[in-house]
Amino acid sequence: MTLVLFNKPFGVLSQFTDRGSPTTRATLSDHIDLPGVYPAGRLDRDSEGLLLLTDDGRLQAQIADPRFKLAKTYLVQVEGVPDDAALARLRAGVTLNDGPTRPAEVERIADPALWPRDPPIRVRAHIPDCWLSLTIREGRNRQVRRMTAAVGHPTLRLVRWRIGDWTLADLPPGQHRIIG
């Protein structure tokens, strides 16, 4: 069994090929040259952070399938500073257009020591921002972004930091580590 931890940079697709696009976009094949491994789950093109790849179908299903409720922790930079009521709504679960989410673990955190994003996020001089640590146990399309928007705080930057026991730790963007 092979398990690969990859720090997916902003703008990279969570797949090895880019079919059907009129322009060439960065894919996993620009960073990883390991035959037979496939992503266990997805991470949007405009999100960064931990992506796991494996050649083990059973492990891939356990990581990606929401039935297994594997915790995924994100560092989320949001517009504004969520008050206790907004955080309580996230902790209780919010209702999105595709139904209610499971409760999340969330807290305000100090600015994490992350790499600079390329391109940088938009900065608005008169609107503060804040970082959250947000853990979910499901993985709907753009879920974290939709959850923070639902409580009035759009996501500016999204970095997946942890999946289960696996974490980015000291893995730079665009780099991978084989751990199994």
C-alpha positions in Angstrom: 0.0 0.0 0.0 1.2 3.5 -0.9 0.0 6.6 0.9 1.1 10.0 -0.3 0.7 13.3 1.6 0.6 16.2 -0.8 0.5 20.0 -0.1 -1.7 21.1 -3.0 -1.0 24.7 -4.0 -3.7 27.2 -4.9 -4.7 26.8 -8.5 -3.9 23.1 -8.9 -6.7 20.6 -9.8 -7.1 17.6 -7.6 -6.7 15.2 -10.6 -3.9 14.1 -12.9 -5.4 15.4 -16.2 -7.4 18.4 -17.2 -10.0 17.1 -19.7 -12.2 19.4 -21.6 -10.6 22.7 -20.6 -9.8 25.2 -23.4 -6.8 26.4 -21.4 -4.1 24.3 -19.7 -4.5 24.3 -15.9 -2.1 22.8 -13.4 -2.8 19.3 -12.2 -1.4 16.7 -9.8 0.8 15.4 -12.7 2.8 18.7 -12.5 3.9 17.7 -9.0 3.6 14.0 -8.5 5.1 11.3 -10.7 4.0 8.1 -9.0 2.1 5.5 -11.1 -1.0 3.9 -9.6 -1.9 6.4 -6.9 -5.2 8.4 -7.0 -6.6 11.2 -4.8 -8.7 10.1 -1.8 -11.2 12.9 -2.0 -11.0 16.3 -3.6 -9.8 19.8 -2.8 -11.1 22.6 -4.9 -8.8 24.4 -7.3 -9.0 27.6 -5.2 -8.2 25.8 -1.9 -4.8 24.7 -0.6 -3.4 22.1 1.6 -3.4 18.4 2.4 -4.5 16.0 -0.2 -4.0 12.3 0.3 -3.3 9.9 -2.6 -3.2 6.1 -2.4 -3.2 3.0 -4.5 -5.4 1.2 -1.9 -9.1 1.4 -2.9 -10.4 0.5 0.5 -8.3 3.2 2.2 -9.3 5.6 -0.5 -13.0 4.9 0.3 -12.4 5.3 4.1 -10.8 8.7 3.6 -13.2 10.1 1.1 -16.6 8.5 2.0 -18.6 10.7 4.5 -20.0 7.5 6.1 -16.7 7.0 7.8 -16.9 10.5 9.4 -13.1 11.1 9.1 -12.3 14.5 10.7 -10.9 17.1 8.3 -9.5 20.3 9.8 -9.2 23.5 7.8 -7.5 26.8 8.5 -10.0 29.3 7.2 -9.4 33.0 6.7 -12.7 34.8 6.7 -13.9 38.3 6.0 -14.9 40.0 9.2 -14.6 38.6 12.7 -17.3 36.0 13.6 -19.0 36.7 16.9 -19.9 33.9 19.4 -23.4 33.5 17.8 -21.9 32.8 14.3 -19.5 30.3 15.8 -22.4 28.7 17.7 -24.3 28.3 14.4 -21.3 26.6 12.8 -20.9 24.3 15.9 -24.6 23.4 15.7 -24.6 22.8 11.9 -26.0 25.2 9.3 -28.6 24.7 6.7 -27.2 24.9 3.1 -29.2 24.6 -0.1 -28.5 20.9 -0.1 -29.6 20.4 3.5 -28.2 20.8 7.0 -24.5 20.1 7.8 -23.3 18.0 10.6 -22.0 20.0 13.6 -18.5 21.4 13.2 -15.8 22.1 15.7 -14.7 25.7 15.2 -12.6 28.3 17.1 -11.0 31.6 16.3 -7.2 31.3 16.1 -4.2 33.5 15.8 -2.9 34.1 12.2 -1.2 30.8 11.4 2.4 30.8 10.1 1.6 29.7 6.6 3.4 30.2 3.3 2.3 33.2 1.2 -0.4 32.4 -1.3 0.2 33.0 -4.9 -1.8 35.0 -5.9 -2.4 36.7 -2.6 -5.9 37.1 -1.3 -7.7 40.4 -1.8 -7.2 42.8 1.1 -9.9 45.4 1.9 -8.5 48.2 4.0 -11.7 48.8 6.0 -12.9 45.2 6.5 -11.0 43.1 9.0 -10.4 39.4 8.6 -9.9 36.6 11.0 -8.6 33.0 11.0 -10.7 30.0 12.2 -9.8 26.4 12.8 -12.8 24.4 11.5 -13.2 20.6 11.6 -15.9 18.8 9.7 -16.8 15.1 9.3 -18.4 15.2 5.8 -17.2 16.6 2.5 -19.8 18.3 0.4 -18.9 20.4 -2.6 -17.3 23.7 -1.3 -18.8 22.9 2.1 -16.5 25.0 4.3 -16.9 28.0 2.0 -20.7 27.7 2.0 -20.8 27.3 5.8 -18.8 30.4 6.5 -20.8 32.4 4.0 -24.1 31.1 5.6 -23.0 32.8 8.9 -22.1 36.0 7.1 -18.3 35.6 6.8 -17.1 34.6 3.3 -14.0 32.6 3.1 -10.9 34.4 1.8 -8.4 31.6 2.0 -8.9 27.9 2.8 -6.1 25.5 3.8 -6.9 21.9 4.7 -4.4 21.2 7.5 -5.4 17.7 8.7 -7.3 14.6 7.6 -7.7 12.1 10.4 -4.2 11.6 11.9 -2.4 12.9 8.8 -1.3 16.5 8.8 0.7 18.9 6.6 3.2 19.7 9.4 6.3 20.9 7.6 5.4 19.9 4.1 5.9 22.9 1.7 3.4 23.7 -1.0 3.8 21.6 -4.2 5.8 18.9 -2.3 4.7 15.4 -1.3 5.8 12.8 1.1 5.4 9.0 0.8 4.5 7.6 4.2 3.3 4.1 3.3 
